Amino acid sequence: MKTELPEIAILGGGNIGLSLANGLVRSGKYKAADITVTRRSNEHLSEISKLGFSATTDNRAAVTGAGLIVIAVLPQQLNELMKTIAPAVDEKKQVIVSVVSGVTTGDICRQLGKNVQVVRAMPNTAIAIGESMTCISSSGTSAENLQIVKSLFETVGKVIEIHEELMTSATALNACGIAFFLRAIRAASQGGVEIGFHADEALQMAAQTAKGAASLILKNHSHPENEIDKVTSPKGCTIAGLNEMEHEGFSSALIKGIITSSKKAGELYTKEN
C-alpha cells in the first residue's frame, strides 16, 4: 500500500461506518469523493450520496481499487460479507480495518482464505466530530501500514494501540462507554430540573460540566480523585452528594455495567459461529 492516504471503502454505512466517513471529511484529510460507503439496501443510498460519498450496495465492487477496506457491519452479518468480497481482496495491495465487535484478525483471515493484513479498531460515535477514543491492534501488519491506519483514526480523535486480547474490553469502555456517560449526563440534568432549572438549562449545564471534568483529566494528566479533592471541603455539599451517590451504588453500577457489556461483546460473534 502507498504511504499516502489510500482510497477507502467502508463496508457498512451504519452509525459507526458513516460517522467515520463524516469524521474523515471533517478532518480535511479526505474528500468525500475518495470514500465509498456501502449499505445492504437501496433505501439509504441517496442520503449517503447527498453527502458526496460514492454509495453502493455492491460490496465486492466497493472493495475493488480501494487501498483500505473498513469492515463496519454487525457481527452476524460478517460471514456473508466475507464470502462476497473474498474474490476481490488483494492481500498484497490492501489492508483491512475491522471495527466488528468480537472478531479477531485471525477470524478475518480465515474467512477470506487469505493472509491479508488486518488491523482491528474500536472507535466510538464521537468519531463524527473528531473526538473519538479509538483502540487499535494488529497481528502481522507492517509497521508502515499500521501507522497509516493509526494516522487515519488520529484525524478523528485520540488513538491507543493495545494488545488484541483487550479489544473486546475496549468495546465496552470505548464504544459502549459513550452511552454510559451520556446516561450520566442525562441523570445529572434530571437532577438539575428537580432542583429548579428548566430542562434545556439543566442539560446544557450538565453537559458542559461533564466536558470540563473530562478536560481537567486530559489536559492536566491528573487522576480524578486529585480533581475531586479540589472541590470537596470538610462537611461541604460536594462530599455530601458524593457519599450519597456511593451509598446508592453509583461507582459499583458503572463498573458492573462495563463488565457486563464486555462479556456480551465477546459473545456477539461467537454465538453466530
BELVENWO-V393186 format. One line per field, one symbol per residue. ss: DSSP state (H for helix, E for strand, L for the rest). Layout:
ss->???
//
This chain:
ss->LLLLLLLEEEELLLHHHHHHHHHHHHHLLLLHHHEEEELLLHHHHHHHHHLLLEEELLHHHHHLLLLEEEELLLHHHHHHHHHHHHHHLLLLLLEEEELLLLLLHHHHHHHHLLLLEEEEEELLHHHHHLLEEEEEEELLLLHHHHHHHHHHHHLLEEEEELLHHHHHHHHHHHHHHHHHHHHHHHHHHHHHHHLLLLHHHHHHHHHHHHHHHHHHHHHHLLLHHHHHHLLLLLLLHHHHHHHHHHHLLHHHHHHHHHHHHHHHHHHHLHHHL
//
